[in-house]
């Protein structure tokens, strides 16, 4: 996992609620045996027309949001099935953080294990970020995990709370394997004693 302490990025506004994992990464793309390449299929049914061409109306196809690394969206983001591929698709597309009022539980767990920062703000604060992202060209915000704040250059500032263990994972770039390896000396000591017994 990459270390994520403070990130300034271009904001993409996805003004939708209850965005489920089948919309984030449709089921037909789950057949891949690799863990890479899912970013190309992020929001595929919304990004594409029924004819398979790029949908110019969808926010992520608009040039002004090209290269966005922070997604701002509505409540209950990531609901539906438990597919971890949804997190992979978001990260491989380039997103480092998602800001919303609420997130689905399993999606939240998958995100914390992969290094995608989920930032919960109030509905009013999220609405204001959506408004600014649609109003200002090249609108950026800074997500800072040290003070747990989201700010922009236009005076917006909001605090958020985050589970201390998840915050530590993100700030130190620790996945499950890295956390286990922090106890490598103790594990070796135990295994050595077990072998002797």
N, C-alpha and C positions, 0 to 999 in steps of 0.2 A: 504494500500500500504506500502511496505517496503521503508525505507529510503535508498536512493542511492546517496552517495556523491563521493566516490572514490572506484573503483573496479578493482582489478587485477585478470585476469582470463585467462585460456587456450583458445586459438583461434582456431576456426574451419573455414577453408576457403571454401566458396561455390562460385566458380568462374562461376557464371551465371548471366545474365541480365534478367530483366522483369520477375522475379519470382512472380507468381500471387498467390492469396490467395487460389485458388483451389489446387495448388501444396503444399502450406504450410499445409493446412488441407483439404483433399478431402471432397466433399459434402456428401458422404455416412456416415460420422461421425458426421454430424450436427444434427442428430436425438436425440442425448443424451439430457436428460432433466436436468442433472447436469451441473455445470459449471467447473467440475474437470475431470481429466482423459484424456484430449486431448493430452497431451505430448506423449502418446504412439503411436499416429497416425500422429505425425509431419512428413511431407514429405513422407507419407506412400507409394505413388506410386514410389518414387525414392529409398526408403529404402528397398523395397520388390521386389522380382522377380515376373514374371507373375504367378509362381507356389505358391507364398505366402511365400517363404523362404527369409531370409535376403540377401540383395544384397551386397556382399563384396566390390564392386567397389565404392559404395556411401560413400562420405566422413564421414558422421556421424556414419557409421557402422565400420569404421576403428579404431582399438584399440588406436592408438596414439591420437585420438581426443575425446576419451571417457571422459566425464565430462567437456567438453568445455562450457564456460559460455559467450563467446563473439563470435558472428558470423560476419564474414567479407564477403561481397558479392557485386554483381554488381548493376548497376543503376536501378532505378524504382522498387525497392523491395517492395512487398506488393500490387502490382497493381491488378486489377480485381474487384471482388465483395467486398462488404463492411463488410464481416463477421468478427466480433470481435473475433470469435473462433481462428483466425489465431494468434492473439496476445496471447491468452490463451495457445495455443499449444506450442508456442516458450518459454513462461515463464515456463510452467509446465514441459517442457523438461529440463529446467535449464538455459536458456539464460537470462542474465541480460542486455545485450546491443547488438545492431546490428550496424555495421559500413558499410556504403555504400556511393556512391556519391549522390544518390537521393532516395527518398521514395515516394510512392503514398500518396496522401493527406489524404484520409479516414483512411488508415492504420496508418498514423502518428498520427491522432487524437485519434484513438483507443489505440495506444501505450501510449500516454501521460496520458490517463485516467486510465491506468492499471499499470503504473510504469515500462514499458520497455523503456530503453534509446535508442534513435535513434541518431547516431552520423554521421554527414555528413562531409566527407573528400573529397579532390579532387580525380579525377580518377587516377592520378599518385600515390597519397599517398595510395589509396586503393589497387592498383596493387602491390605496394611495400609490403604492409601488407600480401596480398595473397601469394606473392613470399616467404616471410619470414616464413609464417605459413606452407608452403609446404617444405621448406628447413630445418628448425630447429625443432628438436624433442621437444615436450613439450613447444612450443612457447607461451609465455604469453605477454599480453600488459596490461597497466594500463589506465583506463578511469577515469579522474579526472574532476568532474564537477565544482570544485572551480575555477581553472584557465582555464578550458575548453581546456584540452590538452590530447592527446593520446601519450603514451611513451612506450618504451620497454627497455630491458637490453642491447640491441645491438646498441644503439645510435639513434633509431628512435624517432622523436618528431614532432607532428603536432598539430596545434591549430584548434578549430572548434567554430562555433557560434551556439547558441541555443536560442530560444524564452525565454525571462526572466520568463514568467509565467510557462512554462513547466519545466524549470530548477528549479524553486522554488518548484513546485509540487514534482519533483523527490527528491530533496535534503531534503524536509521536510516530504516526504511520504504522500502526500495529494491527496486523490481521491475527487470526486465531493461532497460526503457526508461530508467528513472531512472539506472541504472548507466551506460548508454551516454551519456546526456546529461551526465554528469560530465566527459566527454572532448569536450564540444562544441567548445571552442576549438581543440583539436588536430585534430578532424575538419574544422572549417572551414578551418584552415590547410592541411591536406592537400588538401582539395577545391579550394581556391584555386590551389595550386601545380599540381595535376593539370590544371585548366582552362587555366592559362597554358602548360603543356607542349603 
